[in-house]
């Protein structure tokens, strides 16, 4: 599938580049994956994202495991982490380690593109571009379902969005 090749290349590049929003250096480089996973289990969205990224890349003592990557990124995305939402959307678009689901991909990329988290305009533009690439392979009904899921997520997680916005 054409979308798979395009998005796979983009995802790999962005996961390696780490986007522009980085975990603090203590989390990004100085913390072992085991210690970071403990923080992730305690609910730190930032730690969940970093653990998910490490599993996606197979770095810092972790075997590449896209199912575990999706698990941790899902937890961070559910907590409003825009970068995790972006990465999760890309994983769903590719079906990398989890079943491909364009509706979920569209929803998460849409949320990443509108995140109130401190995400660069460049990364929001990339999320928007990739959402449109996914959308090109969807039916109107799938697009409508994805947009409804995004609206429902935003309504359900209103307090997360307000907290993130007030911290910036």
Residue pairs with C-beta under 8 A, 6 or more apart in sequence:
1 137
3 93
3 133
3 134
3 136
3 137
4 94
4 95
6 133
7 90
7 93
7 94
7 130
7 133
7 134
8 94
8 96
10 90
10 126
10 130
11 87
11 90
11 91
11 94
11 96
14 86
14 87
14 90
14 126
15 53
15 56
15 57
15 87
16 57
18 28
18 53
19 83
19 86
19 119
19 120
19 123
20 119
20 120
20 122
20 123
21 82
21 83
21 117
21 118
21 119
21 120
21 123
22 28
23 46
23 47
23 49
23 50
24 46
27 36
27 39
27 46
27 47
27 50
28 50
31 39
32 60
32 61
33 51
33 54
33 60
33 61
33 62
34 61
36 47
36 50
36 51
36 54
37 47
37 51
39 47
40 47
40 48
40 50
40 51
40 72
40 75
43 79
45 75
45 76
45 79
45 80
45 81
45 84
46 76
46 81
48 72
48 73
48 75
48 76
48 79
48 81
48 84
49 72
49 73
49 76
49 81
49 83
49 84
49 87
51 72
52 68
52 69
52 70
52 71
52 72
52 73
52 75
52 76
52 84
52 87
53 69
53 73
53 87
54 60
54 62
55 62
55 63
55 64
55 65
55 66
55 68
55 69
55 72
56 64
56 66
56 69
56 73
56 87
56 91
57 64
58 64
58 65
62 68
65 97
66 91
66 96
66 97
66 98
67 97
67 98
69 87
69 91
69 97
70 88
70 91
70 97
70 98
73 84
73 87
73 88
73 91
74 84
74 88
75 84
76 83
76 84
77 84
77 85
77 88
77 108
77 111
78 157
79 160
80 115
80 117
80 157
80 160
80 161
80 163
80 164
81 117
82 111
82 112
82 115
82 116
82 117
82 119
82 123
83 112
83 117
83 119
83 123
85 108
85 109
85 111
85 112
85 115
86 108
86 109
86 112
86 119
86 123
86 126
86 127
88 104
88 108
89 104
89 105
89 106
89 107
89 108
89 109
89 110
89 111
89 112
89 127
89 130
89 131
89 134
90 105
90 109
90 130
91 97
91 98
92 98
92 100
92 101
92 102
92 104
92 105
92 108
93 100
93 102
93 105
93 109
93 130
93 133
93 134
94 100
95 101
102 134
102 137
102 138
102 142
102 146
103 138
103 142
103 145
103 146
103 149
104 146
104 149
105 131
105 134
105 146
106 131
106 134
106 135
106 138
106 142
106 143
106 146
106 147
106 150
107 146
107 147
107 149
107 150
107 153
109 127
109 128
109 130
109 131
109 134
110 127
110 131
110 146
110 147
110 150
111 150
111 153
111 154
112 119
112 123
112 124
112 127
113 124
113 127
113 128
113 131
114 124
114 154
115 124
115 164
116 161
116 164
116 165
116 168
117 164
117 168
118 168
135 143
138 146
154 161
